[in-house]
Amino acid sequence: MTGLHPAADNNRRDALLRAMPILFVLIWSTGFVVARYGMPYAPPFTFLCWRYGLSILAFLVWVQWSGALWPATRMQWLHLAVTGLCMHAGYLGGVWAAVRSGMGAGTVSLIVGLQPVLTALWVTASGQGQRVTARQWAGLALGLAGLLLVVGRKLGLGEVTAFNLGCALVALLAITAGTLYQKRFVAPCDVRTANTVQLGAALILSLPLALLETGGVELHPELLGALAWSVLVLTLGGSSLLYLLVQRGAATRVSSLMYLVPPCTALLAWWLFDEQLTTTVLVGLGMTAVGVWLVVRAPQVVAPQVAP
C-alpha cells in the first residue's frame, strides 16, 4: 500500500496543476468587477496603494511564518521589480484608471483580453517560435474586428473616450510585457517573497501618482469589500497563481483560457451593474473569443518555450 502513496501524491499534484489555470481565470474575471465596486469611493492609484500596502503586509506575515527564502541576487530582485512595475502598477493602474473615467468593466476586460494575441505575435516575430500561420492571422483579424465592433459602439454612446481607451491599452501592453519579461528573466523563486518584491516596486511607482490625485476616500462598505477582495483573493490568490503558472510552464493553458475572461466579465457586469448586453456586444464578444482561441490554440504557439 505504501508504494501507492507517491503515485497518488503525483496524481493529486497533476490534478491541482490542471485546475490552477481555470481557477486563475475565474479569479481574474472578478478583478474588473471589483474595480467597478471600488471606484466611486476612491481615486484609482490611492486605492491601489492601499491594496499594495496591505498585500505587502500580508505577504510579510506569511513569509515570516513560513520561513520562505528571499531572492538570492540583486539581479533577481531587479527582474522581479520590473515585472511588478508592469504586471501590477502598469496593468492595474491602467485598468482602474479606465474604469474610473467611465469605461465599463466588460469593455476594459475585452481590450486587455487580447493579451494572448499580442504575446503570440511577439513570440513568433522575435524568433522564439515558428512563423505566424494563416490560422493565427485569421484569429487576429477576427479578434480585432470583434473588439472594434464593441468599442466603436461604445464610442458612439460616449462610454469610451480617448483617455480611458488609452488607459486600457496601457494596461494591455503592460500585462503583455510583464508576462514575457517574467518568463524570460525571472528565475524560479518563492512565490511569497517574489510577490512582495513585485508589490513593493508597484507601490513605489504608484504612490507619487496617488499624491497627485484629487478627491478623498469614502469608507463605504462596497469600498472596504472591494479592498478585502483585492488583497485576499486577487493579489494573494490570483497573482500568486499567475506567478506559479508562468514558472511551472502551465502558462500556455492560461492563455488558452483567457478568451473566456471577457464573456465572464461581461455577464458579471450585466448582472451586477446592468451593463448592456446588446446583440452587437454579444457578437463582438463572440468574435473576439473565437479570434483569441484561434491564435493561442495554433500548434506554433503552444510550444513549451512560449510565455502567455
C-alpha positions as CSV (number, residue, x, y, z in Angstrom):
1,M,0.0,0.0,0.0
2,T,2.8,2.4,0.8
3,G,4.1,2.1,-2.7
4,L,0.9,3.7,-4.0
5,H,1.3,6.9,-2.0
6,P,4.0,8.6,-4.2
7,A,1.8,7.9,-7.3
8,A,-1.3,9.2,-5.6
9,D,0.6,12.3,-4.5
10,N,1.7,12.9,-8.1
11,N,-1.8,12.4,-9.3
12,R,-3.1,15.0,-6.9
13,R,-0.4,17.4,-7.9
14,D,-1.1,16.9,-11.5
15,A,-4.9,17.4,-10.9
16,L,-4.1,20.6,-9.0
17,L,-1.9,21.9,-11.8
18,R,-4.6,21.2,-14.3
19,A,-7.2,23.1,-12.2
20,M,-5.0,26.1,-11.5
21,P,-5.4,27.8,-14.9
22,I,-9.2,27.5,-14.6
23,L,-9.2,28.8,-11.0
24,F,-6.9,31.7,-12.1
25,V,-9.2,32.8,-14.9
26,L,-12.3,32.7,-12.7
27,I,-10.4,34.9,-10.1
28,W,-9.0,37.2,-12.8
29,S,-12.5,37.8,-14.2
30,T,-13.7,39.3,-10.9
31,G,-10.9,41.9,-10.9
32,F,-12.8,44.1,-13.4
33,V,-16.0,43.9,-11.3
34,V,-14.1,44.8,-8.2
35,A,-12.9,47.9,-9.9
36,R,-16.5,49.0,-10.6
37,Y,-17.3,48.5,-6.9
38,G,-14.4,50.4,-5.5
39,M,-14.0,53.3,-8.0
40,P,-16.9,55.5,-6.9
41,Y,-15.4,55.8,-3.4
42,A,-11.6,56.3,-4.0
43,P,-9.3,57.6,-6.8
44,P,-7.6,54.7,-8.6
45,F,-4.0,55.0,-7.6
46,T,-5.0,55.8,-4.0
47,F,-7.0,52.6,-3.8
48,L,-4.2,50.6,-5.4
49,C,-1.6,52.0,-3.0
50,W,-3.8,50.7,-0.1
51,R,-4.1,47.4,-1.9
52,Y,-0.4,47.1,-2.4
53,G,0.5,48.1,1.1
54,L,-2.0,45.7,2.8
55,S,-0.9,42.9,0.4
56,I,2.8,43.5,1.3
57,L,1.9,43.3,5.0
58,A,0.0,40.1,4.4
59,F,2.9,38.6,2.4
60,L,5.4,39.6,5.0
61,V,3.5,37.8,7.8
62,W,3.2,34.8,5.5
63,V,7.0,34.9,4.7
64,Q,7.9,35.3,8.4
65,W,5.6,32.4,9.5
66,S,6.8,30.0,6.7
67,G,10.5,31.0,6.6
68,A,10.3,31.5,2.9
69,L,13.6,32.4,1.2
70,W,14.2,35.8,-0.4
71,P,15.7,36.2,-3.9
72,A,19.5,35.4,-3.7
73,T,20.9,38.0,-6.1
74,R,20.5,41.7,-6.8
75,M,19.6,40.9,-10.5
76,Q,16.8,38.7,-9.3
77,W,15.4,41.5,-7.2
78,L,15.7,43.8,-10.2
79,H,13.9,41.4,-12.6
80,L,11.1,40.9,-10.0
81,A,10.8,44.7,-9.6
82,V,10.4,45.2,-13.4
83,T,7.7,42.6,-13.6
84,G,6.0,44.3,-10.6
85,L,6.0,47.6,-12.4
86,C,4.4,46.0,-15.4
87,M,2.0,43.5,-14.0
88,H,0.8,45.5,-11.0
89,A,1.5,49.2,-11.4
90,G,1.0,49.3,-15.2
91,Y,-1.7,46.8,-15.7
92,L,-3.8,47.5,-12.6
93,G,-3.2,51.3,-12.9
94,G,-4.4,51.3,-16.5
95,V,-7.5,49.1,-15.8
96,W,-8.6,51.1,-12.7
97,A,-8.0,54.5,-14.4
98,A,-10.1,53.3,-17.4
99,V,-13.0,52.2,-15.2
100,R,-12.7,55.4,-13.0
101,S,-13.1,57.5,-16.2
102,G,-16.3,55.7,-17.3
103,M,-15.3,52.6,-19.2
104,G,-17.4,49.6,-18.4
105,A,-15.9,46.5,-16.8
106,G,-16.9,44.3,-19.8
107,T,-15.3,46.7,-22.3
108,V,-12.0,47.1,-20.5
109,S,-11.8,43.3,-20.0
110,L,-12.4,42.8,-23.7
111,I,-9.4,45.1,-24.6
112,V,-6.9,43.6,-22.2
113,G,-8.2,40.2,-23.1
114,L,-6.2,40.5,-26.3
115,Q,-3.0,39.9,-24.3
116,P,-2.6,36.3,-25.6
117,V,-2.8,37.5,-29.2
118,L,-0.1,40.1,-28.6
119,T,2.1,37.5,-26.8
120,A,1.7,35.0,-29.6
121,L,2.6,37.6,-32.3
122,W,5.6,38.8,-30.3
123,V,6.9,35.3,-29.7
124,T,6.8,34.5,-33.4
125,A,8.1,37.8,-34.6
126,S,11.1,37.6,-32.1
127,G,12.1,34.2,-33.5
128,Q,11.2,32.3,-30.3
129,G,8.5,30.3,-32.3
130,Q,7.7,29.5,-35.8
131,R,6.2,32.0,-38.3
132,V,2.7,33.3,-37.9
133,T,0.3,30.9,-39.7
134,A,-2.8,31.8,-41.8
135,R,-4.9,30.5,-38.9
136,Q,-3.3,32.9,-36.5
137,W,-3.7,35.8,-38.8
138,A,-7.3,34.9,-39.2
139,G,-7.7,34.8,-35.5
140,L,-6.0,38.1,-35.1
141,A,-8.3,39.7,-37.7
142,L,-11.4,38.2,-36.1
143,G,-10.4,39.3,-32.6
144,L,-9.7,42.8,-33.7
145,A,-12.9,43.0,-35.7
146,G,-14.9,41.9,-32.6
147,L,-13.1,44.5,-30.5
148,L,-13.7,47.3,-32.9
149,L,-17.4,46.3,-33.2
150,V,-17.8,46.7,-29.4
151,V,-15.5,49.7,-28.9
152,G,-16.9,51.5,-31.9
153,R,-20.4,51.2,-30.5
154,K,-19.2,52.4,-27.1
155,L,-17.5,55.4,-28.7
156,G,-20.8,56.4,-30.2
157,L,-22.5,56.2,-26.8
158,G,-19.8,58.2,-25.0
159,E,-18.6,55.3,-22.7
160,V,-15.2,55.0,-24.5
161,T,-13.1,58.2,-24.7
162,A,-9.6,58.8,-26.0
163,F,-8.4,58.9,-22.4
164,N,-9.9,55.7,-21.0
165,L,-9.1,53.9,-24.2
166,G,-5.5,54.9,-23.8
167,C,-5.5,53.7,-20.2
168,A,-6.9,50.3,-21.2
169,L,-4.3,50.0,-24.0
170,V,-1.5,50.8,-21.4
171,A,-2.9,48.0,-19.3
172,L,-2.8,45.6,-22.2
173,L,0.8,46.4,-23.2
174,A,1.9,46.3,-19.5
175,I,0.5,42.8,-18.8
176,T,1.9,41.5,-22.0
177,A,5.3,42.9,-21.4
178,G,5.3,41.7,-17.8
179,T,4.5,38.1,-18.6
180,L,7.0,37.9,-21.4
181,Y,9.7,39.6,-19.2
182,Q,9.0,37.3,-16.3
183,K,9.2,34.2,-18.4
184,R,12.4,35.3,-19.9
185,F,14.4,36.8,-17.0
186,V,12.9,35.7,-13.6
187,A,14.4,32.6,-12.2
188,P,12.1,30.3,-10.1
189,C,11.9,31.5,-6.5
190,D,9.4,31.5,-3.7
191,V,6.1,33.0,-4.8
192,R,5.5,34.8,-1.5
193,T,8.8,36.7,-1.5
194,A,8.6,37.3,-5.3
195,N,5.1,38.9,-4.9
196,T,6.4,41.0,-2.0
197,V,9.2,42.4,-4.2
198,Q,6.8,43.0,-7.1
199,L,4.2,44.7,-5.0
200,G,6.9,46.9,-3.3
201,A,8.1,48.2,-6.7
202,A,4.5,48.8,-7.8
203,L,3.8,50.8,-4.6
204,I,6.9,52.9,-5.1
205,L,5.8,53.9,-8.6
206,S,2.1,54.3,-7.7
207,L,2.5,56.4,-4.5
208,P,3.6,59.7,-6.3
209,L,0.7,59.3,-8.7
210,A,-1.7,58.8,-5.8
211,L,-0.5,62.0,-4.2
212,L,-1.3,63.9,-7.4
213,E,-4.9,62.7,-7.4
214,T,-7.9,64.8,-6.4
215,G,-10.8,63.6,-4.3
216,G,-10.9,61.8,-1.0
217,V,-11.6,58.3,0.2
218,E,-15.1,57.4,1.4
219,L,-15.0,54.4,3.7
220,H,-18.1,52.9,2.1
221,P,-18.9,49.2,2.7
222,E,-18.5,48.5,-1.0
223,L,-15.1,50.1,-1.0
224,L,-14.0,48.0,2.0
225,G,-15.4,44.9,0.4
226,A,-13.5,45.6,-2.8
227,L,-10.3,46.2,-0.9
228,A,-10.6,43.0,1.0
229,W,-11.3,41.0,-2.1
230,S,-8.5,42.7,-4.0
231,V,-6.0,41.9,-1.2
232,L,-7.1,38.4,-0.1
233,V,-8.3,36.9,-3.4
234,L,-6.9,38.8,-6.3
235,T,-3.4,39.6,-5.0
236,L,-2.7,36.8,-2.6
237,G,-4.6,34.3,-4.7
238,G,-4.7,35.4,-8.3
239,S,-1.2,37.0,-8.6
240,S,0.4,34.0,-6.8
241,L,-1.4,31.6,-9.2
242,L,-0.2,33.6,-12.2
243,Y,3.4,33.6,-11.0
244,L,3.3,29.8,-10.3
245,L,1.7,29.1,-13.7
246,V,4.3,31.1,-15.6
247,Q,7.2,29.5,-13.7
248,R,5.8,25.9,-14.0
249,G,5.3,26.1,-17.7
250,A,1.5,26.0,-17.5
251,A,1.2,29.5,-18.8
252,T,0.0,28.3,-22.2
253,R,-3.0,26.8,-20.5
254,V,-3.8,30.2,-19.0
255,S,-3.5,31.8,-22.5
256,S,-5.9,29.2,-23.9
257,L,-8.5,30.0,-21.3
258,M,-8.0,33.8,-21.3
259,Y,-10.6,34.2,-24.1
260,L,-13.2,33.2,-21.5
261,V,-12.4,36.2,-19.3
262,P,-14.3,39.0,-21.3
263,P,-17.5,37.0,-21.7
264,C,-17.4,36.0,-18.0
265,T,-16.8,39.6,-17.0
266,A,-19.5,40.9,-19.3
267,L,-22.0,38.6,-17.7
268,L,-21.0,39.6,-14.2
269,A,-21.2,43.3,-15.2
270,W,-24.6,42.8,-16.7
271,W,-25.8,41.0,-13.6
272,L,-24.3,43.4,-11.0
273,F,-24.2,46.7,-12.8
274,D,-26.8,46.4,-15.6
275,E,-24.1,47.0,-18.3
276,Q,-25.9,46.4,-21.5
277,L,-25.5,43.1,-23.4
278,T,-26.9,44.1,-26.8
279,T,-26.7,41.8,-29.9
280,T,-23.8,43.9,-31.2
281,V,-21.9,43.5,-27.9
282,L,-22.6,39.7,-27.8
283,V,-21.5,39.3,-31.4
284,G,-18.3,41.3,-30.7
285,L,-17.5,39.3,-27.6
286,G,-18.0,36.0,-29.6
287,M,-15.8,37.2,-32.4
288,T,-13.0,38.2,-30.1
289,A,-13.2,35.0,-28.1
290,V,-13.0,32.8,-31.2
291,G,-10.2,35.0,-32.6
292,V,-8.1,34.7,-29.4
293,W,-8.8,30.9,-29.4
294,L,-7.6,30.5,-32.9
295,V,-4.3,32.3,-32.1
296,V,-3.5,30.6,-28.8
297,R,-4.6,27.1,-29.9
298,A,-2.4,27.1,-33.0
299,P,0.4,24.5,-32.8
300,Q,3.1,27.1,-33.2
301,V,2.0,28.9,-30.1
302,V,1.7,26.0,-27.7
303,A,5.4,25.1,-27.9
304,P,7.0,24.8,-24.4
305,Q,9.1,27.9,-24.7
306,V,6.1,30.3,-25.3
307,A,5.0,32.6,-22.5
308,P,1.4,33.9,-22.1
